Amino acid sequence: MSRKFRPATQLVRGGLSRSHHGETAEALFLTSGFVYDDAEQAEATFKNEVQHYQYSRFGNPTVAMLEERLALLEGAEACKATATGMAAVHAALLSHLKAGDRLVASRALFGSCHWIVSTLLPRYGIESVFVDGADLEQWKGALSQPTAMVLLESPSNPMLEMVDIAAVAKLAHAAGALVVVDNVFATPLLQRPLELGADVVVYSCTKHMDGQGRVLGGAVLGRAQWVNEVLLPFIRNTGPSLSPFNAWVVLKGLETLKLRVDQMCRNAAAVADFLAEREEVSRVLYPFRPDHPQQKLAMAQMSAGGTLVTFDIRGGKDACFRFMNALELVDVSNNLGDSKSLATHPATTTHMRVGAEERARLGIGEGTVRLSVGLEDVADLIEDLAIALDAAAVAQPRAAE
Ligand SMILES: *Cc1c(COP(=O)(O)O)cnc(C)c1O
């Protein structure tokens, strides 16, 4: 189609490729392979003389609809879907980097991204350097020498720290680096990294895109030349391909992404304001609140504050666990972006493995809770949180041994 549609339209219509049956919904091509009319067509396909699906590790019509929809939504030239968000991050990094290269990353990364940068890359002779993502001086220092890649997450997990994407992209490009942004927390609706100067955007489709807790998925988006020449051979030959079934679930999830994310943002903002008024809470982090240390930057590069709220409960781990265990509506779960509200204690779950020293550097305390705000009635959520905060404040007598 020649007309340029807005995101809400792309989410419903983008990439739709109907079969000769004229089905309304996106068709699910749950097939591993494809057949040819004859041996000549097979030969021509493998010679790239004709366009024909070969094998679902390389490409699949349902997965292709998802890739096209995500590319249109992001304003990217090309997209490759992957089995998980981590497969997307891993493929984006490992397809591009080689021994002797250097990568600079913001320290506040999703746990497994942190592991890839700190532990996996050095094994292959790739130097990795962490900086505090909010500190432009540290980026300047780290990018004062030739660098192959920059990886950043904004807002970050779990402390919702912002990186100035446009400023870092400028420094990174001067150092020769490709800039990869993990945009999971913002979603393609709230933040547009490519327009801010990033080269590659990665997603976990598991989070808001499915958004209903069903499937894992991931995506890498960027320029056509990089995707086709660098990323695609890596994915075709190493095989982190997305199941057509999961692609189909995510396609249907995308149709309601804007409705869900808009409402979840409204709920999250209200929950953050409620928490900030409570005595049991010593600190609330929500990007659009005036007490967020980077509110100005958040408002400049995002269109809403997001669906996550992070806060500290007074009284450390004990009080925090009393709070979490007293939640009736909100579930204790390390997932996020779901229509169900989910709370996690990063110090003992998602960020247990980074170690106490790194947690302290990231600002993750024993009383820190990350709350992924869902689609329940916000009054019910606030009631649930209020009851649980009351429970946190009351020290429970120790059960007799
Ligand atoms: C969940 C997540 C990932 C990894 O995605 P999976 O689908 O779980 O593999 C990467 N980055 C961020 C910010 C995430 O929230």
The ligand as a Gaussian input file, in Angstrom:
#p B3LYP/6-31G(d) Opt

LIG

0 1
 C       12.304000      -9.952000      28.778000
 C       13.379000      -9.068000      28.299000
 C       14.379000      -9.575000      27.460000
 C       14.455000     -11.023000      27.052000
 O       13.316000     -11.474000      26.396000
 P       12.845000     -13.034000      26.442000
 O       11.709000     -13.056000      25.493000
 O       12.484000     -13.327000      27.850000
 O       14.002000     -13.842000      25.994000
 C       15.364000      -8.690000      27.049000
 N       15.364000      -7.403000      27.431000
 C       14.405000      -6.882000      28.241000
 C       14.456000      -5.458000      28.624000
 C       13.383000      -7.709000      28.694000
 O       12.444000      -7.199000      29.506000

